[in-house]
Amino acid sequence: MAAMTNRLYYGDNLDVLRQHIADESVDLIYLDPPFNSNASYNILFKSPAGAGADASIEAFDDTWAWGPSASEALMDITASGNHKLHVLMQAMKTAIGENAMMAYLAMMAVRLQELHRVLKPTGSLYLHCDPTASHYLKLVLDAVFGPENFRTEIVWRRTTARSNTTRSFPDVTDTIFYYSKSNNFTFHKLFTGYSEHYLKTKYTHKEADGRIYRLSDLRNPGVRPNLRYDYKGFKPHPNGWAVSLEKMEELDRQGRLEFPKHPDGRIQVKRYLDEREGNPVPSLWDDIRPINSQAQERLGYPTQKPRALLERIIAASSNPGDVVLDPFCGCGTAVDAAQKLGRGWIGIDITHLAIGLIEKRMNEGYNADGKREALWETIGSPRDLASAQRLALDDPHQFQHWITLKLGGYPWMGGKKGGDKGVDGYFYYVGDGGQTETGVISVKAGGNVNPAMVRDLGRVMARDGHKLGLFVCAALPTKGMTDEAASHGLIETDWGRFPALQTFTLAELFQDRAPKLPPLVSPNRKAPRVETRASHQAGAQDKLL
């Protein structure tokens, strides 16, 4: 069993890790799991096969509860042989009880065990969390990776202070715990550019050839009697020079010394701007802004992180060609950043909503010719009529997400269950005069369909003022259904005539047919085209040739 990249897995990440990811096959892991903060927006531990876990959350409804699955996770930890983790989890259970927090920690701990297994000895793990459970997760990470392999706690300023917090300090930061598997780990020191103010106030000198520099003294920060010497008649600071006589002579030969006009002055050294790498990146990351409502990369996913955040992590702790794993990949920012930086990647998520968004994002960002297979393989999502029919039978809600995204639409309220008022999804199309208009989708996963269901969609269209409607069903529609749809007639658009309400089946989808609709507009923001490291290097080579 070997880790194969690039691969996108639909399924419970614990099952995927155990069944598909080999020991010590991954170079870098980033995980941004639900925070147990009642706002995580992602299904986590519900089995795609229908065997739901008791410690589970639904999309946009992350309520945790203790149950048999959490108990089973603790038993798995005991059986793993990690005695430190076993003792810690039992102590936590005694201290905080069998409650939602303990269910969350149990399910996280058993997964962190598997992530440690698949990580190479030279690999690293970054766990993104918030204050809700960070103090507990740090203890779990110490038990899994060893406290000696804790590298740093990164604090990311993810937003600005809000004025609506009246009885506490505004919460504006997330925590990212950085661990390595051993002391022999990959790390590249990163730098940030200087601020405009720093450049204007410090780099104020210019050579005849245009090189910009600043001056700094050659005073030794400590007392060094062995570095007290006169140089060309100039005396050092009482502490001594910062460099040896040989180094001073070398700097002089290179023209890097600035001699004072006054005999009591001190020699200074020139620091050229084009030789400076910048400021080392510290553990406080306040220079990466969150994704705002107008950001080009914004996809509409509630917990989307900026790609710059993931690019920094991947650049620091991996090399080109390494494998990056994100077991809670959401809308795919980690796999997007890995692709851009020339890394292999593995992404896992338990919702078809997330898988569909990632497929769309990667296609729009990297596949100019639309050949998805050249970039990755999706495992676990329907690939033929039979597997799609099984999904419709086993999990109608996930089927709604999957087929809505396949048809270019977007699930109602981002996939939230209930309260849809007869609408399962939307599609957005170019209407008259180039204006974006909205059509509605109704999805029926079951085998019992009838004309009344189509009639209900027509009423929703009339109620909400939609010109176009799409009735999608896993089963074949009856003649009465097609007649009911046809009774709504055609609409005239700048793009031609289209059925106001039409039926579309699962079988038609796998016959490479599509609904008759005007040109569609991306259901969320279209992912921008991304220039990868490889394409950038190829372009540079073309220029040289």
C-alpha positions in Angstrom: 0.0 0.0 0.0 1.6 3.3 -1.1 0.5 6.9 -0.9 -0.5 8.0 -4.3 -0.7 11.6 -5.4 -2.4 13.6 -6.5 -5.5 12.1 -4.9 -8.8 13.5 -3.6 -10.7 11.1 -1.3 -14.3 11.3 -0.3 -14.8 9.6 3.0 -14.2 9.5 6.7 -10.5 10.5 7.0 -9.9 7.8 9.7 -11.0 5.1 7.3 -9.0 6.6 4.4 -5.9 6.9 6.4 -6.1 3.3 7.6 -7.0 1.8 4.2 -5.1 4.0 1.7 -2.2 5.9 3.2 1.1 4.0 3.9 3.4 4.3 6.8 5.9 7.1 6.6 4.7 8.2 3.1 3.8 11.9 3.7 6.2 14.8 4.1 3.9 17.5 5.5 0.5 17.5 7.1 -1.7 20.5 7.5 -5.1 20.1 9.2 -7.8 22.6 9.9 -10.4 20.5 11.7 -13.7 21.7 13.1 -12.9 23.8 16.2 -15.8 22.4 18.4 -16.9 26.0 18.5 -20.4 25.6 17.1 -19.5 27.2 13.8 -17.5 24.6 11.9 -19.7 24.2 8.8 -18.5 20.7 7.9 -19.7 17.1 8.3 -16.9 15.2 10.0 -17.6 11.8 11.4 -20.7 10.5 9.6 -19.8 7.5 7.5 -20.6 7.7 3.8 -21.9 4.1 4.0 -24.6 5.3 6.3 -23.2 4.0 9.6 -23.3 7.3 11.4 -20.9 8.0 14.3 -22.4 9.2 17.6 -19.8 11.9 18.0 -20.7 13.6 14.7 -21.5 17.0 13.3 -23.6 17.9 10.3 -22.9 20.6 7.8 -23.6 24.0 9.5 -24.6 22.3 12.7 -21.6 21.1 14.6 -23.3 19.7 17.8 -21.1 17.2 19.5 -22.3 14.4 21.8 -20.7 11.5 23.7 -21.6 8.1 22.4 -20.4 4.6 21.5 -18.1 6.0 18.7 -16.2 8.2 21.1 -15.8 5.3 23.5 -14.6 3.2 20.6 -12.0 5.8 19.7 -10.7 5.7 23.3 -10.4 1.9 23.0 -8.5 2.2 19.7 -6.1 4.6 21.5 -5.6 2.0 24.3 -5.0 -0.8 21.8 -2.5 1.3 19.8 0.3 0.8 22.4 0.8 4.6 23.0 0.7 4.4 26.8 1.2 8.1 27.2 -1.7 9.0 25.1 -3.9 6.3 26.8 -3.1 7.7 30.2 -3.7 11.3 29.0 -7.1 10.5 27.5 -8.3 8.5 30.5 -7.2 11.4 32.8 -9.1 13.9 30.6 -12.2 11.7 30.7 -12.0 11.6 34.5 -11.4 15.4 34.7 -14.0 16.7 32.2 -16.4 13.8 31.9 -18.3 12.2 29.0 -19.4 15.3 27.2 -19.2 17.1 23.9 -15.6 18.2 24.5 -14.4 14.8 25.4 -16.1 13.3 22.3 -14.3 15.9 20.1 -10.9 15.2 21.8 -11.3 11.4 21.5 -12.1 11.6 17.8 -9.2 14.0 17.2 -6.7 11.9 19.2 -7.3 8.7 17.2 -6.9 10.6 14.0 -3.7 12.3 15.2 -2.3 8.8 15.9 -2.9 7.8 12.3 -1.4 11.1 11.0 1.7 10.4 13.1 2.0 7.0 11.5 1.8 8.2 7.9 4.3 11.0 8.4 7.9 10.5 7.3 10.7 10.9 10.0 11.7 14.1 8.3 8.1 15.4 8.2 6.1 18.0 10.1 2.5 18.6 11.1 0.7 21.9 11.5 -2.6 21.8 13.4 -4.8 24.9 13.0 -7.3 25.5 15.9 -8.8 28.2 18.0 -8.9 28.8 21.8 -12.0 26.5 22.3 -9.9 23.4 22.6 -6.3 24.4 21.8 -5.1 23.8 25.3 -6.4 20.2 25.2 -5.1 19.6 21.7 -1.6 20.7 22.7 -1.6 18.0 25.4 -2.8 15.4 22.8 -0.1 16.5 20.4 2.6 16.2 23.1 1.5 12.7 23.8 1.4 11.7 20.1 4.6 13.4 18.9 6.5 13.9 22.1 7.0 17.3 23.8 10.6 17.4 22.5 9.2 17.6 18.9 7.1 20.7 19.6 8.6 23.4 17.4 6.5 26.5 18.0 3.0 27.9 18.5 2.1 30.2 15.6 -0.5 32.9 16.2 -2.3 34.0 13.1 -4.2 37.3 13.3 -7.2 36.3 11.2 -9.4 39.4 11.6 -9.5 42.9 13.1 -11.2 43.7 16.4 -15.0 44.0 16.3 -17.0 46.4 18.4 -19.8 44.0 19.1 -17.9 42.3 21.9 -18.9 44.0 25.1 -18.0 41.6 28.0 -14.7 40.2 26.7 -11.8 41.0 24.5 -12.4 40.6 20.8 -11.2 37.2 19.5 -9.0 38.0 16.5 -6.5 35.1 16.4 -6.1 31.5 15.6 -3.4 29.1 16.8 -1.3 26.8 14.6 0.7 24.2 16.5 3.8 23.1 14.6 5.3 19.7 15.4 8.0 17.6 13.7 8.2 13.8 13.9 11.9 13.8 14.8 14.7 16.2 15.3 15.8 15.6 11.7 13.0 17.6 10.0 12.8 19.8 6.9 12.7 23.5 7.5 13.5 26.5 5.3 13.9 29.9 7.0 11.5 32.4 5.5 11.7 36.1 5.2 9.2 39.0 4.7 9.9 42.2 2.9 10.8 45.5 4.7 8.1 48.0 5.2 8.0 51.2 3.2 8.7 53.3 6.4 11.7 51.2 7.2 13.2 51.5 3.7 12.6 55.3 3.7 14.1 55.9 7.1 17.0 53.4 7.1 18.2 52.9 3.5 18.9 56.5 2.8 22.3 56.2 1.0 23.0 55.5 -2.7 26.3 54.6 -4.5 27.2 56.1 -7.8 26.1 52.9 -9.5 22.6 53.2 -7.9 23.0 50.6 -5.2 21.0 51.6 -2.0 22.5 51.0 1.4 22.2 51.9 5.1 25.0 52.4 7.6 25.4 50.5 10.8 28.1 50.7 13.5 30.8 48.2 14.1 30.4 48.2 17.9 30.5 44.8 19.5 27.4 44.2 21.7 29.6 42.7 24.4 33.0 43.6 25.9 35.7 42.0 23.7 39.2 43.1 24.7 40.7 41.0 21.9 38.8 43.1 19.3 40.1 46.4 20.5 42.5 47.7 17.9 43.1 51.0 16.0 42.3 50.9 12.3 43.7 53.7 10.1 43.9 56.0 13.1 40.3 55.3 14.2 39.6 53.8 17.6 36.9 51.3 18.5 34.0 51.6 20.9 35.2 50.5 24.5 33.5 47.2 23.9 35.7 46.6 20.8 35.0 46.1 17.1 32.3 43.7 15.9 34.8 42.1 13.5 38.4 40.9 13.5 41.2 42.9 11.9 41.3 40.5 9.0 37.6 41.0 8.4 37.9 44.8 8.7 40.6 44.8 6.1 38.5 42.6 3.8 35.5 45.0 4.2 37.9 47.9 3.4 39.1 46.3 0.2 35.5 45.8 -0.9 34.7 49.5 -0.3 32.1 48.6 2.3 33.5 50.9 5.1 32.3 54.5 5.7 35.1 56.5 7.3 34.1 59.4 9.6 35.1 63.0 8.7 36.0 63.7 12.3 39.1 61.9 13.8 37.0 61.0 16.9 34.3 59.4 14.9 33.9 55.7 14.3 33.9 53.6 11.2 30.6 52.3 9.9 29.8 49.5 7.5 27.6 49.6 4.5 24.6 47.2 4.4 23.3 47.0 0.8 19.6 46.5 0.3 20.0 44.1 -2.6 21.9 41.7 -0.3 19.3 41.6 2.4 16.7 38.8 2.5 14.3 40.7 4.7 13.0 40.1 8.2 12.8 36.5 9.4 9.2 35.3 9.7 8.4 35.2 13.4 5.7 33.1 15.2 3.2 36.0 15.1 1.7 36.1 11.6 -0.1 39.4 11.3 1.0 40.1 7.7 -1.4 37.6 6.0 -4.8 39.1 5.8 -8.0 37.0 5.9 -10.1 36.5 2.8 -12.5 39.5 2.5 -15.7 39.7 0.6 -14.0 41.1 -2.5 -10.9 38.9 -2.6 -10.3 37.2 -6.0 -9.7 33.8 -4.4 -12.9 33.8 -2.3 -15.0 30.8 -3.1 -17.8 31.3 -0.7 -16.8 28.5 1.7 -17.4 29.6 5.3 -14.0 28.5 6.8 -11.8 29.2 3.7 -8.2 30.2 4.6 -6.1 32.5 2.5 -3.8 30.6 0.1 -0.8 32.7 1.3 -1.2 31.1 4.7 -0.8 27.6 3.3 2.0 28.7 0.9 4.0 29.9 3.8 3.6 26.6 5.7 4.3 24.5 2.7 7.4 26.6 1.6 8.8 26.4 5.1 8.4 22.7 5.8 8.6 20.8 2.5 10.6 20.6 -0.8 9.3 20.5 -4.4 8.1 17.0 -5.2 7.2 16.3 -1.5 3.7 15.0 -0.5 1.4 17.3 1.4 -1.7 15.8 3.2 -4.8 17.6 4.3 -7.2 15.2 6.0 -9.9 17.9 6.5 -9.5 19.6 3.2 -12.7 21.6 3.1 -12.6 23.8 0.0 -9.0 22.7 -0.8 -6.7 25.6 0.0 -3.9 23.3 1.1 -4.1 21.2 -2.0 -4.3 24.3 -4.2 -1.2 25.8 -2.5 0.6 22.4 -2.8 -0.2 22.2 -6.5 1.0 25.8 -7.1 4.3 25.2 -5.3 5.1 21.9 -7.2 4.2 19.5 -4.4 2.2 16.3 -4.6 -0.9 16.2 -2.5 -3.6 14.1 -0.8 -6.9 15.7 0.2 -9.7 14.0 2.3 -13.2 15.3 3.1 -16.5 13.7 4.2 -18.8 15.9 2.1 -19.5 15.9 -1.6 -20.0 19.6 -1.3 -16.3 20.0 -0.4 -15.1 17.5 -3.0 -17.1 19.2 -5.7 -15.8 22.6 -4.7 -12.2 21.4 -4.8 -12.7 19.7 -8.2 -14.1 22.9 -9.6 -11.4 25.0 -8.0 -8.5 22.9 -9.3 -10.1 22.7 -12.8 -10.5 26.5 -13.0 -7.2 27.2 -11.5 -4.9 24.8 -13.3 -6.7 22.9 -16.1 -6.8 25.1 -19.2 -7.7 22.1 -21.3 -10.2 20.6 -18.8 -8.3 17.3 -18.6 -8.8 16.6 -14.9 -7.0 13.3 -15.0 -3.7 15.0 -15.7 -3.8 16.6 -12.3 -5.6 14.2 -9.8 -7.9 11.3 -9.2 -11.0 11.5 -7.1 -11.7 8.4 -5.1 -15.0 7.6 -3.4 -17.3 9.9 -5.4 -19.6 8.4 -8.0 -17.9 7.6 -11.3 -20.6 5.7 -13.0 -24.4 5.3 -13.0 -24.4 2.4 -10.6 -22.3 4.2 -7.9 -24.3 7.4 -8.3 -27.5 5.3 -7.8 -26.0 3.8 -4.6 -25.2 7.3 -3.3 -28.8 8.4 -4.0 -30.1 5.4 -2.0 -27.6 5.5 0.9 -27.4 9.3 1.4 -29.9 11.4 -0.4 -28.6 14.6 1.1 -25.1 14.0 -0.1 -26.5 13.0 -3.5 -28.3 16.4 -3.7 -24.9 18.1 -3.1 -23.0 16.0 -5.6 -25.4 16.2 -8.5 -26.1 19.9 -8.0 -22.4 20.7 -8.2 -22.0 18.3 -11.2 -24.6 20.3 -13.1 -22.9 23.6 -12.4 -25.2 24.6 -9.6 -24.7 25.3 -5.9 -26.5 23.6 -3.0 -29.1 25.7 -1.2 -27.6 27.7 1.7 -24.2 25.9 1.1 -25.7 22.5 1.8 -27.7 23.2 5.0 -30.3 20.7 5.8 -33.9 21.6 6.2 -36.0 24.7 5.7 -35.2 24.9 1.9 -38.8 25.8 1.0 -38.8 23.4 -1.9 -35.4 24.4 -3.3 -32.4 22.1 -3.2 -30.0 24.2 -5.2 -29.6 27.2 -7.5 -27.9 27.8 -10.8 -26.8 31.1 -12.1 -26.9 32.0 -15.8 -26.4 34.9 -18.1 -29.7 36.5 -18.8 -30.8 39.3 -21.1 -28.5 42.2 -21.4 -25.7 40.2 -19.8 -27.3 40.3 -16.3 -26.8 37.3 -14.0 -30.1 35.6 -13.2 -31.0 32.7 -10.9 -32.7 29.4 -11.6 -33.8 26.8 -9.1 -33.1 23.1 -8.7 -35.2 20.4 -7.1 -33.5 17.0 -6.6 -35.3 13.8 -5.9 -33.0 10.9 -4.9 -35.7 8.3 -4.3 -37.4 6.0 -6.8 -41.0 7.3 -6.2 -41.4 10.4 -8.3 -44.6 11.8 -9.7 -46.1 14.9 -11.5 -47.0 16.6 -8.3 -43.3 17.0 -7.5 -42.7 18.8 -10.7 -45.9 20.9 -10.1 -44.4 21.9 -6.7 -41.3 23.2 -8.3 -43.4 25.2 -10.7 -45.1 26.8 -7.8 -41.8 27.6 -6.2 -40.7 29.3 -9.4 -43.8 31.4 -9.5 -43.6 32.2 -5.8 -39.9 33.4 -6.0 -40.0 34.9 -9.5 -37.6 32.4 -11.2 -37.8 32.1 -15.0 -36.0 28.7 -15.2 -36.3 25.5 -13.1 -34.6 22.2 -13.2 -36.1 19.0 -11.8 -33.4 16.4 -11.3 -34.2 12.8 -10.3 -32.3 9.6 -9.9 -35.2 7.6 -11.3 -36.7 7.9 -14.8 -39.5 10.5 -14.9 -43.0 9.4 -15.9 -44.8 10.8 -18.9 -47.0 12.8 -16.6 -43.9 14.5 -15.2 -42.5 15.4 -18.6 -45.9 16.7 -19.6 -46.2 18.8 -16.5 -42.7 20.3 -17.2 -43.6 20.9 -20.8 -46.8 22.8 -19.8 -44.6 25.6 -18.5 -43.6 26.4 -22.0 -40.4 28.1 -23.3 -38.7 31.4 -22.4 -37.1 33.7 -25.0 -33.6 34.9 -24.1 -30.7 36.6 -25.9 -29.3 33.1 -26.2 -32.3 31.5 -27.7 -35.4 29.6 -26.4 -35.2 27.3 -23.4 -37.7 25.2 -21.5 -38.9 27.1 -18.5 -39.0 23.9 -16.5 -37.3 20.7 -17.5 -36.6 17.3 -16.1 -33.1 15.8 -16.1 -32.1 12.3 -15.0 -29.0 10.7 -13.5 -28.8 8.4 -16.6 -28.6 11.5 -18.8 -25.7 12.8 -16.8 -23.6 9.6 -17.5 -24.6 9.8 -21.2 -22.6 13.1 -21.3 -25.8 15.1 -21.8 -26.6 18.4 -20.1 -29.7 20.4 -19.3 -30.7 23.0 -22.0 -29.7 26.2 -20.2 -28.2 29.6 -21.1 -24.5 30.0 -20.4 -23.9 29.4 -16.7 -22.1 31.7 -14.3 -19.9 30.1 -11.6 -22.1 29.3 -8.6 -19.5 30.8 -6.4 -16.6 32.9 -7.2 -14.6 31.4 -10.0 -11.2 30.3 -8.9 -8.5 32.4 -10.6 -6.0 30.8 -12.9 -2.9 29.9 -10.9 0.7 30.0 -12.2 2.5 27.1 -10.8 6.2 27.0 -10.0 6.7 24.7 -13.0 4.9 26.9 -15.4 6.7 30.0 -14.1 10.1 28.2 -14.6 9.0 27.1 -18.1 8.1 30.7 -19.0 11.4 31.9 -17.7 13.2 29.3 -19.8 11.2 30.4 -22.9 12.4 33.9 -22.4 16.0 32.7 -22.2 15.5 30.8 -25.4 
